[in-house]
Amino acid sequence: MDAITQQAVDLLRRMISLTSFSGEESHRCDMLQEYLAAGGAVVKRVGNNLIASAPSFDHGLPLLMLNSHIDTVKPVKGYTFDPFDPGSDSGVVRGLGSNDAGASVATMTETFLMFLRDKLQGNGPRCNLMLLLSAEEENSGAGGISLALQEAPRADMAIVGEPTGMRAAVAERGLLVLDGVAHGVGGHAARDEGVNALYIALEDIARLRDFRFSKTSPLMGSVRLTVTQIEAGTQHNVVPDTCRFVVDIRPTDMYTNSEIAGLLQKEVKSALVPRNLKNRSSATPMGHPLLDAIEKTGVESYVSPTTSDWMRLDIPAIKMGPGDSARSHAPDEYVLVRELSDGIIGYTNFINSL
């Protein structure tokens, strides 16, 4: 296991040294494609997504997909070192994307290749394994996992790799962003003319703040709603005829995004326009073998407040990976080598328990 952990460390450092912003993953994808092929996997490339599998499938066994994303956000201000220099410290791997989600990519890749070697030797888990390394997760791009799934064998279940501290997320909230627009009538502020769109927006924002959804999820709780941006006016003496604001909503499994948008539109005068209705909430079905495996391995389960490529899947899944979500998208991002080792051991035990 020490040798496999070191392979994950080396792979992660190579990944960090290759920029891989969303939509610009080609160099990292090239490297990973060669790495997986050299490890004996059959690799199919779809855009900048990689689908890796064993040379043969046992059609009598289910297919488990391991998925994580190879893209990163751009580095924020505040880094005290080069975000593309992983360093050489024996206990830590630092750099952009090391935690989110490079740690999951590296440990899933090494776990997959380890089981592939076992399969080629006549051993291996009692399921087929597929590794799908996806692009454009951070910007929900059209060239990401949705594109890859069109070319991939249909899996029966999935583990989505994100920094969860190897806890198993059995549900995650969705994401719905509404662009609100209040319309008024412009006028001169000194003569008290017009209809102030800013006041209309403020009244609507107050209604949204006080709105309560009637259905509460036993697993996720209540839908969360926050107004996060507002913009109006051109200069101090002009009554604004337009005011724009943004509403961030974290749905639960009790409502579709369309239902939420419709309910809120009835409460306000402003027009509420969804940016995307596809970022739904997700939950592992009750009684599924993935939940049995969580219990058998003693892994802690929880509900995740953040989204991932899980919302693109229409199969049962959990979300689990090494690292800490609090480090994601933050300056001086890092992951501990110990966490990488725990990730490989955790994935191995979990897959064996299935």
C-alpha positions, 0 to 999 in steps of 0.5 A: 500500500505504501508503494501504491500511495507513492504512485498516487503522490507522483501522479498527483504532482504531475497533474498539478504541474499541468494547467487544467482549467475548465474547458482547457484540460487537454494536456492533463487529459493527454497525460492521464490517457497515456498513464491509464493505457500503460497500466493495462486499461482500455481507454476511450477518450470523449473530448477531454473525458476519459473512460477506462475499463478492463480488457474484458467484462463479466456480464454476470456482474454489475458495473461500478463507475468511479468518477472524479473530475480533472478540471480546476478553477483558476487560482484565487489571489493569496497564494504564497507559492506557485499554484502549479508547483506541487513541491517535494515535501514528503508529507503534503502535496500542494497546488491548484486542484490538489484537494479538489479534486486531484486527490480523488482522481489520483487515488481512484486511478490507483485503486482502479489500476490495482483492481485491474491488475488483480482481475488480470491475475484472476482475482478482483472484486465481485463487480466490473469497474469503470473509471470515468475522469470527467472534464468541465465539472467546475463550470458545468460545461457541455463538454463534461460528464454529460458528453462522456456518458453518451459514449460510456457503458451504462453503469449500475452505480457510482462513487463520485470522488470529491473531497469529503474526508472519506465520509460518504455523502448519501445526498447532496443539495441541488443548485438553482440560480434565479436572475430577478429583474424588477421594472419601474419607470425612470424619473428625476429624483428631485421631483419624486417622479417615476416608479422606483424599481429598486423599491419593487426589488426590495419588497420582493427580496423581503418576500423571498427572505420570509418565504417558507417551503411547505415540504421538508425533506427527512434527509436534507431538511428545508430548501435554502434560499439566499439573495446574494447580489443586487444592482440598480441605478445609473446616477444619484439623481435618477430614479432607477427604472430597472433593478437586478438581483440574484437568488441562490437556492439549494433545493432538496429532494422534495421539489424539482427546480421547476417547481421551486421557480414556479412557487417563487414567481407567484410571490413576487412582482419581479421576473425570476429567470432560472439560469439552469434547471438541471442542477437537481438534488441527489440521494442514494436510494434506500436499501441500495447495496451502496448503503449496505457497504457504508454500514459494513465498512463503518464509514460515516455518512452525511448530507453534502451542501455542495454540488458535483457531477452526481447531479448529472447521473441517473443511477444510484451513487454516493460521493466520497473522496480524500481531502477537505471541502473547506480547502477547495477553491482557496489559496494555498490548496493542499492535500496530505499524503496520509489522506491519499493513503486513507483514500486508497484504503477506503476505496479498496475496502468499500469496493470489496464490501460490495 
